[in-house]
Amino acid sequence: MTAIDFAAFVDELATVSGEIILPFFRTSLVVDNKAGPRGFDPVTAADRAAESAMRTLIDRNFPEHGILGEEYGSERANAEYVWVLDPIDGTKSFIAGMPAWGTLIALTRFGEPVYGMMHQPFIRERFTGDGNAASYRGPAGPRVLEVRSCAALDHAMMFTTSPLLMNDADRACFGKVEQQVRLSRYGGDCYAYCMLAAGLVDLVIETELKPHDVAALIPIIAGAGGIMTTWENGPAQAGGRIVAAGDPRVHAQALEVLNSKV
């Protein structure tokens, strides 16, 4: 099977998880802290219930496939096909009632992301990509996703979730890029990457990301004509320090600044 053959099943995963998550949104939630006393990494019953439901569907339909999820870890991690799930990317926005969050569903084959979806059930939007093409479905109607041209950093709109999530050294490097771009905005989590794929944002720079944070976004960005790598210009699927850009010229300039010693 090709990645596109799984598209209908990904839609089913999105629908089921969205139906579970939405009743929790903008309600009084019990929030657990996975980070313990040293930080704040929230998780809710919505996260856990949505991932559990998606895992059940995958096990029922593709019992030979592996699964890697944010809340319940991995199983059959060495399978040819592995599903990578983040039931609510942007849980901090979710618990604050802000709509900048989404469900990330990725399918990898031999470790490479081959299909991805970002589903925002509250806004009823789905962003999908297979590395060769990317598309949008939502209230605005279906359309092809395509990044925009941006020749230089001083013309770029840049997003990061928050510089406070970076260590001191990485924050200083990020700050050098921030001084050069036309506009820098904070927030968005997975939504910022989808706006890049839609041609509305030029650059996203993040750190401390996990595989479940990026696997679904890679084929969306690539399918829209963009590029997503580590700060070292390596493959992005393992997470870490990530740079996504719509134009390879801005990507190259951002990497140069991030890795400069001056």
Short mmCIF file of the C-alpha atoms (twelve columns), coordinates in Angstrom:
data_MODEL
# 
_entry.id   MODEL 
# 
loop_
_atom_site.group_PDB 
_atom_site.id 
_atom_site.type_symbol 
_atom_site.label_atom_id 
_atom_site.label_alt_id 
_atom_site.label_comp_id 
_atom_site.label_asym_id 
_atom_site.label_seq_id 
_atom_site.Cartn_x 
_atom_site.Cartn_y 
_atom_site.Cartn_z 
_atom_site.pdbx_PDB_model_num 
ATOM 1   C CA . MET A 1   0.000   0.000  0.000  1 
ATOM 2   C CA . THR A 2   1.054   3.591  -0.598 1 
ATOM 3   C CA . ALA A 3   0.652   6.363  1.950  1 
ATOM 4   C CA . ILE A 4   -2.316  7.798  0.096  1 
ATOM 5   C CA . ASP A 5   -4.143  4.474  0.525  1 
ATOM 6   C CA . PHE A 6   -4.273  5.212  4.257  1 
ATOM 7   C CA . ALA A 7   -5.866  8.662  3.815  1 
ATOM 8   C CA . ALA A 8   -9.432  7.505  4.522  1 
ATOM 9   C CA . PHE A 9   -8.290  5.751  7.677  1 
ATOM 10  C CA . VAL A 10  -6.448  8.869  8.854  1 
ATOM 11  C CA . ASP A 11  -9.696  10.782 8.371  1 
ATOM 12  C CA . GLU A 12  -11.432 8.199  10.562 1 
ATOM 13  C CA . LEU A 13  -8.776  8.588  13.266 1 
ATOM 14  C CA . ALA A 14  -9.222  12.357 13.136 1 
ATOM 15  C CA . THR A 15  -12.997 12.176 13.341 1 
ATOM 16  C CA . VAL A 16  -13.007 9.776  16.281 1 
ATOM 17  C CA . SER A 17  -10.352 11.681 18.237 1 
ATOM 18  C CA . GLY A 18  -12.059 15.005 17.548 1 
ATOM 19  C CA . GLU A 19  -15.394 13.739 18.833 1 
ATOM 20  C CA . ILE A 20  -13.679 12.714 22.069 1 
ATOM 21  C CA . ILE A 21  -11.662 15.911 22.532 1 
ATOM 22  C CA . LEU A 22  -14.256 18.589 21.781 1 
ATOM 23  C CA . PRO A 23  -16.524 18.005 24.818 1 
ATOM 24  C CA . PHE A 24  -13.516 18.780 27.036 1 
ATOM 25  C CA . PHE A 25  -12.571 22.038 25.298 1 
ATOM 26  C CA . ARG A 26  -13.357 25.249 27.201 1 
ATOM 27  C CA . THR A 27  -14.596 23.363 30.237 1 
ATOM 28  C CA . SER A 28  -13.257 23.067 33.775 1 
ATOM 29  C CA . LEU A 29  -10.570 20.414 33.350 1 
ATOM 30  C CA . VAL A 30  -8.428  18.495 35.776 1 
ATOM 31  C CA . VAL A 31  -4.883  19.075 34.540 1 
ATOM 32  C CA . ASP A 32  -2.000  16.789 35.495 1 
ATOM 33  C CA . ASN A 33  1.602   17.951 35.261 1 
ATOM 34  C CA . LYS A 34  3.933   15.419 33.616 1 
ATOM 35  C CA . ALA A 35  6.996   17.578 34.299 1 
ATOM 36  C CA . GLY A 36  6.753   17.400 38.081 1 
ATOM 37  C CA . PRO A 37  8.113   20.183 40.295 1 
ATOM 38  C CA . ARG A 38  10.707  21.345 37.735 1 
ATOM 39  C CA . GLY A 39  8.297   22.596 35.087 1 
ATOM 40  C CA . PHE A 40  4.811   22.446 33.628 1 
ATOM 41  C CA . ASP A 41  3.939   19.885 30.964 1 
ATOM 42  C CA . PRO A 42  0.157   19.527 31.154 1 
ATOM 43  C CA . VAL A 43  -1.903  16.501 30.190 1 
ATOM 44  C CA . THR A 44  -5.662  16.075 30.415 1 
ATOM 45  C CA . ALA A 45  -8.252  13.327 30.178 1 
ATOM 46  C CA . ALA A 46  -8.892  14.548 26.639 1 
ATOM 47  C CA . ASP A 47  -5.292  13.766 25.610 1 
ATOM 48  C CA . ARG A 48  -5.409  10.296 27.095 1 
ATOM 49  C CA . ALA A 49  -8.889  9.340  25.867 1 
ATOM 50  C CA . ALA A 50  -8.213  10.519 22.303 1 
ATOM 51  C CA . GLU A 51  -4.926  8.640  22.013 1 
ATOM 52  C CA . SER A 52  -6.472  5.505  23.500 1 
ATOM 53  C CA . ALA A 53  -9.286  5.599  20.940 1 
ATOM 54  C CA . MET A 54  -6.868  6.046  18.035 1 
ATOM 55  C CA . ARG A 55  -4.695  3.192  19.280 1 
ATOM 56  C CA . THR A 56  -7.745  0.927  19.482 1 
ATOM 57  C CA . LEU A 57  -8.682  1.721  15.874 1 
ATOM 58  C CA . ILE A 58  -5.141  1.117  14.638 1 
ATOM 59  C CA . ASP A 59  -4.845  -2.187 16.491 1 
ATOM 60  C CA . ARG A 60  -8.202  -3.310 15.097 1 
ATOM 61  C CA . ASN A 61  -7.459  -2.383 11.467 1 
ATOM 62  C CA . PHE A 62  -3.674  -2.798 11.221 1 
ATOM 63  C CA . PRO A 63  -2.536  -5.098 14.037 1 
ATOM 64  C CA . GLU A 64  0.886   -5.507 12.425 1 
ATOM 65  C CA . HIS A 65  1.595   -1.759 12.503 1 
ATOM 66  C CA . GLY A 66  3.563   -0.044 15.243 1 
ATOM 67  C CA . ILE A 67  2.385   2.907  17.311 1 
ATOM 68  C CA . LEU A 68  4.276   5.748  18.976 1 
ATOM 69  C CA . GLY A 69  2.104   8.072  21.045 1 
ATOM 70  C CA . GLU A 70  2.826   10.953 23.366 1 
ATOM 71  C CA . GLU A 71  0.758   9.600  26.239 1 
ATOM 72  C CA . TYR A 72  1.166   5.812  26.053 1 
ATOM 73  C CA . GLY A 73  4.574   5.264  24.506 1 
ATOM 74  C CA . SER A 74  5.519   2.819  21.770 1 
ATOM 75  C CA . GLU A 75  4.624   -0.688 20.680 1 
ATOM 76  C CA . ARG A 76  5.946   -2.654 17.707 1 
ATOM 77  C CA . ALA A 77  8.389   0.216  17.131 1 
ATOM 78  C CA . ASN A 78  10.373  -1.797 14.550 1 
ATOM 79  C CA . ALA A 79  7.390   -2.464 12.276 1 
ATOM 80  C CA . GLU A 80  7.509   -1.366 8.638  1 
ATOM 81  C CA . TYR A 81  4.642   1.063  9.274  1 
ATOM 82  C CA . VAL A 82  4.458   3.013  12.534 1 
ATOM 83  C CA . TRP A 83  1.749   5.511  13.487 1 
ATOM 84  C CA . VAL A 84  2.972   8.561  15.419 1 
ATOM 85  C CA . LEU A 85  0.249   10.249 17.463 1 
ATOM 86  C CA . ASP A 86  0.007   13.502 19.395 1 
ATOM 87  C CA . PRO A 87  -3.631  13.731 20.504 1 
ATOM 88  C CA . ILE A 88  -3.413  17.398 21.510 1 
ATOM 89  C CA . ASP A 89  -0.376  19.316 20.314 1 
ATOM 90  C CA . GLY A 90  -0.639  22.607 22.152 1 
ATOM 91  C CA . THR A 91  -2.179  21.383 25.405 1 
ATOM 92  C CA . LYS A 92  -1.256  24.656 27.122 1 
ATOM 93  C CA . SER A 93  -3.385  26.543 24.604 1 
ATOM 94  C CA . PHE A 94  -6.103  23.907 24.955 1 
ATOM 95  C CA . ILE A 95  -6.414  24.301 28.714 1 
ATOM 96  C CA . ALA A 96  -6.458  28.093 28.306 1 
ATOM 97  C CA . GLY A 97  -9.382  27.889 25.862 1 
ATOM 98  C CA . MET A 98  -7.301  29.153 22.940 1 
ATOM 99  C CA . PRO A 99  -7.816  27.385 19.569 1 
ATOM 100 C CA . ALA A 100 -4.122  27.169 18.595 1 
ATOM 101 C CA . TRP A 101 -3.882  23.390 19.089 1 
ATOM 102 C CA . GLY A 102 -4.459  20.317 16.974 1 
ATOM 103 C CA . THR A 103 -4.322  16.549 16.741 1 
ATOM 104 C CA . LEU A 104 -1.232  15.281 14.907 1 
ATOM 105 C CA . ILE A 105 -1.475  11.937 13.109 1 
ATOM 106 C CA . ALA A 106 1.501   10.626 11.143 1 
ATOM 107 C CA . LEU A 107 2.281   7.417  9.304  1 
ATOM 108 C CA . THR A 108 5.927   6.475  8.939  1 
ATOM 109 C CA . ARG A 109 7.416   3.744  6.774  1 
ATOM 110 C CA . PHE A 110 10.867  2.427  7.706  1 
ATOM 111 C CA . GLY A 111 11.186  5.480  9.962  1 
ATOM 112 C CA . GLU A 112 10.348  8.092  7.310  1 
ATOM 113 C CA . PRO A 113 7.147   10.158 7.629  1 
ATOM 114 C CA . VAL A 114 5.084   9.443  4.508  1 
ATOM 115 C CA . TYR A 115 1.695   10.931 5.431  1 
ATOM 116 C CA . GLY A 116 0.560   13.467 7.986  1 
ATOM 117 C CA . MET A 117 -2.515  15.289 9.200  1 
ATOM 118 C CA . MET A 118 -3.083  18.182 11.562 1 
ATOM 119 C CA . HIS A 119 -6.731  18.218 12.628 1 
ATOM 120 C CA . GLN A 120 -8.274  21.168 14.469 1 
ATOM 121 C CA . PRO A 121 -11.764 19.896 15.317 1 
ATOM 122 C CA . PHE A 122 -13.009 23.101 16.981 1 
ATOM 123 C CA . ILE A 123 -12.380 25.122 13.807 1 
ATOM 124 C CA . ARG A 124 -13.149 22.044 11.660 1 
ATOM 125 C CA . GLU A 125 -9.897  22.235 9.696  1 
ATOM 126 C CA . ARG A 126 -7.722  19.431 8.337  1 
ATOM 127 C CA . PHE A 127 -4.265  19.930 6.866  1 
ATOM 128 C CA . THR A 128 -2.758  16.888 5.127  1 
ATOM 129 C CA . GLY A 129 0.351   16.045 3.128  1 
ATOM 130 C CA . ASP A 130 2.286   13.121 1.715  1 
ATOM 131 C CA . GLY A 131 5.571   14.873 0.920  1 
ATOM 132 C CA . ASN A 132 4.593   15.451 -2.708 1 
ATOM 133 C CA . ALA A 133 1.414   17.474 -2.247 1 
ATOM 134 C CA . ALA A 134 -0.514  19.050 0.616  1 
ATOM 135 C CA . SER A 135 -4.112  20.141 1.001  1 
ATOM 136 C CA . TYR A 136 -6.568  21.935 3.252  1 
ATOM 137 C CA . ARG A 137 -10.177 21.099 4.083  1 
ATOM 138 C CA . GLY A 138 -12.320 23.306 6.258  1 
ATOM 139 C CA . PRO A 139 -14.945 26.060 6.402  1 
ATOM 140 C CA . ALA A 140 -13.085 28.019 3.711  1 
ATOM 141 C CA . GLY A 141 -13.473 25.091 1.311  1 
ATOM 142 C CA . PRO A 142 -10.862 22.641 0.012  1 
ATOM 143 C CA . ARG A 143 -7.667  23.942 -1.542 1 
ATOM 144 C CA . VAL A 144 -4.110  23.027 -2.324 1 
ATOM 145 C CA . LEU A 145 -1.497  24.181 0.185  1 
ATOM 146 C CA . GLU A 146 1.499   26.011 -1.214 1 
ATOM 147 C CA . VAL A 147 4.254   27.948 0.568  1 
ATOM 148 C CA . ARG A 148 5.059   31.474 -0.517 1 
ATOM 149 C CA . SER A 149 8.272   32.949 -1.860 1 
ATOM 150 C CA . CYS A 150 10.416  34.902 0.583  1 
ATOM 151 C CA . ALA A 151 13.926  35.822 -0.492 1 
ATOM 152 C CA . ALA A 152 15.406  37.191 2.720  1 
ATOM 153 C CA . LEU A 153 15.054  37.201 6.490  1 
ATOM 154 C CA . ASP A 154 14.190  40.886 6.560  1 
ATOM 155 C CA . HIS A 155 11.008  40.047 4.630  1 
ATOM 156 C CA . ALA A 156 10.082  37.010 6.745  1 
ATOM 157 C CA . MET A 157 7.317   36.444 9.261  1 
ATOM 158 C CA . MET A 158 8.613   34.040 11.920 1 
ATOM 159 C CA . PHE A 159 6.864   32.013 14.624 1 
ATOM 160 C CA . THR A 160 7.969   30.073 17.657 1 
ATOM 161 C CA . THR A 161 5.782   28.674 20.404 1 
ATOM 162 C CA . SER A 162 7.803   30.498 23.068 1 
ATOM 163 C CA . PRO A 163 11.492  31.417 23.460 1 
ATOM 164 C CA . LEU A 164 11.067  30.534 27.146 1 
ATOM 165 C CA . LEU A 165 10.985  26.866 26.115 1 
ATOM 166 C CA . MET A 166 14.583  27.183 24.842 1 
ATOM 167 C CA . ASN A 167 17.736  26.888 26.891 1 
ATOM 168 C CA . ASP A 168 19.805  30.045 27.315 1 
ATOM 169 C CA . ALA A 169 22.243  29.304 24.471 1 
ATOM 170 C CA . ASP A 170 19.525  28.392 21.981 1 
ATOM 171 C CA . ARG A 171 17.443  31.412 23.002 1 
ATOM 172 C CA . ALA A 172 20.409  33.673 22.254 1 
ATOM 173 C CA . CYS A 173 20.806  32.112 18.793 1 
ATOM 174 C CA . PHE A 174 17.088  32.464 18.159 1 
ATOM 175 C CA . GLY A 175 17.287  36.094 19.233 1 
ATOM 176 C CA . LYS A 176 19.838  36.813 16.515 1 
ATOM 177 C CA . VAL A 177 17.402  35.586 13.890 1 
ATOM 178 C CA . GLU A 178 14.555  37.470 15.543 1 
ATOM 179 C CA . GLN A 179 16.495  40.734 15.194 1 
ATOM 180 C CA . GLN A 180 16.624  40.255 11.422 1 
ATOM 181 C CA . VAL A 181 13.098  39.157 10.498 1 
ATOM 182 C CA . ARG A 182 10.304  41.554 9.575  1 
ATOM 183 C CA . LEU A 183 7.874   40.181 12.169 1 
ATOM 184 C CA . SER A 184 8.222   37.689 15.013 1 
ATOM 185 C CA . ARG A 185 5.208   36.164 16.750 1 
ATOM 186 C CA . TYR A 186 4.829   33.649 19.597 1 
ATOM 187 C CA . GLY A 187 2.357   30.814 20.003 1 
ATOM 188 C CA . GLY A 188 0.749   28.430 17.581 1 
ATOM 189 C CA . ASP A 189 2.449   25.082 18.232 1 
ATOM 190 C CA . CYS A 190 1.504   22.846 15.273 1 
ATOM 191 C CA . TYR A 191 -0.800  25.513 13.851 1 
ATOM 192 C CA . ALA A 192 2.130   27.791 12.958 1 
ATOM 193 C CA . TYR A 193 3.615   25.072 10.722 1 
ATOM 194 C CA . CYS A 194 0.302   24.685 8.909  1 
ATOM 195 C CA . MET A 195 0.138   28.426 8.328  1 
ATOM 196 C CA . LEU A 196 3.616   28.149 6.816  1 
ATOM 197 C CA . ALA A 197 2.323   25.424 4.489  1 
ATOM 198 C CA . ALA A 198 -0.617  27.696 3.637  1 
ATOM 199 C CA . GLY A 199 1.718   30.498 2.544  1 
ATOM 200 C CA . LEU A 200 0.982   32.866 5.439  1 
ATOM 201 C CA . VAL A 201 4.139   32.365 7.539  1 
ATOM 202 C CA . ASP A 202 7.733   32.117 6.288  1 
ATOM 203 C CA . LEU A 203 9.741   30.606 9.135  1 
ATOM 204 C CA . VAL A 204 9.211   28.527 12.286 1 
ATOM 205 C CA . ILE A 205 12.080  27.934 14.717 1 
ATOM 206 C CA . GLU A 206 11.714  25.644 17.748 1 
ATOM 207 C CA . THR A 207 13.724  23.499 20.152 1 
ATOM 208 C CA . GLU A 208 13.150  20.555 22.501 1 
ATOM 209 C CA . LEU A 209 10.669  18.880 20.150 1 
ATOM 210 C CA . LYS A 210 9.836   15.161 20.231 1 
ATOM 211 C CA . PRO A 211 9.104   12.856 17.284 1 
ATOM 212 C CA . HIS A 212 5.363   13.080 17.918 1 
ATOM 213 C CA . ASP A 213 5.608   16.892 17.634 1 
ATOM 214 C CA . VAL A 214 7.035   16.839 14.108 1 
ATOM 215 C CA . ALA A 215 6.298   13.569 12.273 1 
ATOM 216 C CA . ALA A 216 2.886   14.636 10.939 1 
ATOM 217 C CA . LEU A 217 4.098   18.109 9.978  1 
ATOM 218 C CA . ILE A 218 7.069   17.026 7.850  1 
ATOM 219 C CA . PRO A 219 5.046   15.625 4.900  1 
ATOM 220 C CA . ILE A 220 2.656   18.594 5.085  1 
ATOM 221 C CA . ILE A 221 5.477   21.139 4.880  1 
ATOM 222 C CA . ALA A 222 7.313   19.182 2.171  1 
ATOM 223 C CA . GLY A 223 4.107   18.599 0.222  1 
ATOM 224 C CA . ALA A 224 3.433   22.343 0.200  1 
ATOM 225 C CA . GLY A 225 6.924   22.985 -1.193 1 
ATOM 226 C CA . GLY A 226 8.678   23.917 2.039  1 
ATOM 227 C CA . ILE A 227 11.622  22.527 3.955  1 
ATOM 228 C CA . MET A 228 11.923  21.295 7.546  1 
ATOM 229 C CA . THR A 229 15.236  20.273 9.126  1 
ATOM 230 C CA . THR A 230 17.197  20.403 12.342 1 
ATOM 231 C CA . TRP A 231 19.374  23.402 13.112 1 
ATOM 232 C CA . GLU A 232 22.241  21.271 11.799 1 
ATOM 233 C CA . ASN A 233 20.377  20.846 8.469  1 
ATOM 234 C CA . GLY A 234 19.683  17.177 9.180  1 
ATOM 235 C CA . PRO A 235 16.461  15.117 9.053  1 
ATOM 236 C CA . ALA A 236 13.733  16.454 11.332 1 
ATOM 237 C CA . GLN A 237 11.797  13.306 12.253 1 
ATOM 238 C CA . ALA A 238 13.635  12.722 15.529 1 
ATOM 239 C CA . GLY A 239 12.715  16.204 16.744 1 
ATOM 240 C CA . GLY A 240 15.137  18.369 18.692 1 
ATOM 241 C CA . ARG A 241 15.966  21.831 17.360 1 
ATOM 242 C CA . ILE A 242 13.844  22.440 14.269 1 
ATOM 243 C CA . VAL A 243 13.725  24.998 11.454 1 
ATOM 244 C CA . ALA A 244 10.838  25.025 8.980  1 
ATOM 245 C CA . ALA A 245 10.746  27.475 6.078  1 
ATOM 246 C CA . GLY A 246 8.675   28.053 2.997  1 
ATOM 247 C CA . ASP A 247 11.586  29.283 0.894  1 
ATOM 248 C CA . PRO A 248 15.002  27.542 0.812  1 
ATOM 249 C CA . ARG A 249 16.730  30.941 0.752  1 
ATOM 250 C CA . VAL A 250 15.241  31.938 4.110  1 
ATOM 251 C CA . HIS A 251 15.951  28.471 5.470  1 
ATOM 252 C CA . ALA A 252 19.630  28.763 4.518  1 
ATOM 253 C CA . GLN A 253 19.914  32.267 5.989  1 
ATOM 254 C CA . ALA A 254 18.263  31.202 9.244  1 
ATOM 255 C CA . LEU A 255 20.627  28.245 9.603  1 
ATOM 256 C CA . GLU A 256 23.609  30.493 8.970  1 
ATOM 257 C CA . VAL A 257 22.569  32.878 11.728 1 
ATOM 258 C CA . LEU A 258 21.598  30.118 14.170 1 
ATOM 259 C CA . ASN A 259 24.966  28.434 13.762 1 
ATOM 260 C CA . SER A 260 27.143  31.547 13.640 1 
ATOM 261 C CA . LYS A 261 29.698  31.952 16.411 1 
ATOM 262 C CA . VAL A 262 29.532  35.738 16.476 1 
# 
